[in-house]
Amino acid sequence: MRQEAKEKGLSIYELVTLASLVEKEARYAEDRPIIAQVFFKRMKVGMPLQSDAPFQYLKDAPKEDLSIEDTKVDSPYNTYQHMGLPPGPIANPGVDSIDAVLHPSATDYLYFVADREGHNHYSHTYAEHLDIVDQVR
């Protein structure tokens, strides 16, 4: 794993941090490599990760849906306001999430949203994403 991380240009710390985001975003195993791919693509195109998972780490209690106001919180863990990875892991990722970061899917999605059962739905454009959000939430 260390060698694979190095080949991807990731330190072990970055690998674990990214895997922690995947761990908290994915309820189902099949979503992990796709979510990892989305995060890699967002970093590649210079887009914020826009992960909701760090907000659960910052809050005293879980919140099912974030508001626009939530995304304005001043924190280095706010991946809507800050580019790249947060300063550290937000959870203890399992081997499956680490493996997903090392072996992301070969898709080109840029967006995802989970429905109320935790199944993720993927899209390529923001317009598609908004349509899916309207359908699943």
C-alpha positions as semicolon CSV with decimal commas, in nm:
position;residue;x (nm);y (nm);z (nm)
1;M;0,000;0,000;0,000
2;R;0,282;0,239;0,079
3;Q;0,433;0,183;-0,265
4;E;0,097;0,227;-0,440
5;A;0,035;0,550;-0,249
6;K;0,380;0,675;-0,347
7;E;0,310;0,591;-0,712
8;K;-0,008;0,799;-0,690
9;G;0,187;1,088;-0,541
10;L;0,022;1,048;-0,201
11;S;0,192;1,045;0,136
12;I;0,057;0,793;0,386
13;Y;-0,101;1,085;0,573
14;E;-0,277;1,204;0,255
15;L;-0,387;0,848;0,175
16;V;-0,544;0,804;0,518
17;T;-0,703;1,151;0,508
18;L;-0,860;1,091;0,166
19;A;-0,967;0,740;0,267
20;S;-1,134;0,885;0,577
21;L;-1,351;1,105;0,353
22;V;-1,440;0,803;0,139
23;E;-1,517;0,603;0,455
24;K;-1,767;0,859;0,577
25;E;-1,923;0,936;0,236
26;A;-1,988;0,575;0,133
27;R;-2,239;0,355;0,309
28;Y;-2,203;0,077;0,049
29;A;-1,884;-0,090;-0,070
30;E;-1,955;-0,039;-0,440
31;D;-1,956;0,338;-0,389
32;R;-1,609;0,367;-0,237
33;P;-1,397;0,349;-0,555
34;I;-1,637;0,579;-0,742
35;I;-1,631;0,840;-0,466
36;A;-1,251;0,816;-0,456
37;Q;-1,248;0,879;-0,832
38;V;-1,474;1,184;-0,789
39;F;-1,240;1,332;-0,528
40;F;-0,934;1,268;-0,746
41;K;-1,104;1,429;-1,045
42;R;-1,208;1,733;-0,842
43;M;-0,851;1,782;-0,723
44;K;-0,721;1,737;-1,078
45;V;-0,950;2,005;-1,223
46;G;-0,888;2,247;-0,935
47;M;-1,229;2,211;-0,779
48;P;-1,292;2,203;-0,403
49;L;-1,372;1,853;-0,275
50;Q;-1,708;1,975;-0,142
51;S;-1,745;1,679;0,089
52;D;-2,020;1,694;0,351
53;A;-1,844;1,438;0,571
54;P;-1,606;1,680;0,748
55;F;-1,905;1,879;0,874
56;Q;-2,023;1,576;1,069
57;Y;-1,674;1,569;1,221
58;L;-1,706;1,935;1,321
59;K;-2,061;1,918;1,458
60;D;-2,170;1,800;1,803
61;A;-2,444;1,586;1,649
62;P;-2,505;1,440;1,301
63;K;-2,700;1,651;1,054
64;E;-2,867;1,477;0,761
65;D;-2,863;1,772;0,520
66;L;-2,624;2,062;0,515
67;S;-2,746;2,413;0,454
68;I;-2,574;2,684;0,251
69;E;-2,499;2,849;0,586
70;D;-2,320;2,532;0,703
71;T;-2,087;2,548;0,402
72;K;-1,973;2,895;0,512
73;V;-1,828;2,773;0,844
74;D;-1,474;2,899;0,888
75;S;-1,270;2,584;0,936
76;P;-0,976;2,421;0,759
77;Y;-1,199;2,112;0,744
78;N;-1,453;2,298;0,530
79;T;-1,389;2,139;0,193
80;Y;-1,634;2,380;0,029
81;Q;-1,420;2,680;0,125
82;H;-1,071;2,526;0,116
83;M;-0,906;2,350;-0,175
84;G;-0,752;2,007;-0,143
85;L;-0,762;1,770;0,149
86;P;-0,855;1,875;0,500
87;P;-0,564;1,901;0,744
88;G;-0,612;1,546;0,869
89;P;-0,836;1,241;0,876
90;I;-1,196;1,283;0,991
91;A;-1,238;0,915;1,081
92;N;-1,051;0,590;1,099
93;P;-1,082;0,447;0,746
94;G;-1,115;0,078;0,689
95;V;-0,901;-0,120;0,449
96;D;-1,177;-0,106;0,186
97;S;-1,170;0,274;0,181
98;I;-0,791;0,280;0,164
99;D;-0,804;0,027;-0,120
100;A;-1,065;0,244;-0,299
101;V;-0,829;0,542;-0,290
102;L;-0,546;0,327;-0,424
103;H;-0,771;0,176;-0,692
104;P;-1,041;0,431;-0,784
105;S;-1,299;0,351;-1,048
106;A;-1,231;0,434;-1,411
107;T;-1,531;0,666;-1,439
108;D;-1,534;1,038;-1,506
109;Y;-1,806;1,153;-1,265
110;L;-1,766;1,489;-1,098
111;Y;-2,069;1,486;-0,866
112;F;-2,251;1,248;-0,635
113;V;-2,535;1,264;-0,387
114;A;-2,672;1,001;-0,153
115;D;-3,041;0,925;-0,135
116;R;-3,214;0,869;0,199
117;E;-3,109;0,502;0,203
118;G;-2,743;0,593;0,148
119;H;-2,719;0,487;-0,217
120;N;-2,513;0,731;-0,418
121;H;-2,617;0,871;-0,754
122;Y;-2,351;1,009;-0,988
123;S;-2,342;1,273;-1,257
124;H;-2,101;1,449;-1,490
125;T;-2,238;1,804;-1,483
126;Y;-2,371;2,034;-1,215
127;A;-2,706;2,059;-1,396
128;E;-2,740;1,677;-1,392
129;H;-2,640;1,678;-1,025
130;L;-2,911;1,930;-0,934
131;D;-3,174;1,722;-1,119
132;I;-3,069;1,412;-0,925
133;V;-3,071;1,600;-0,594
134;D;-3,430;1,707;-0,664
135;Q;-3,525;1,345;-0,736
136;V;-3,358;1,173;-0,439
137;R;-3,401;1,427;-0,163
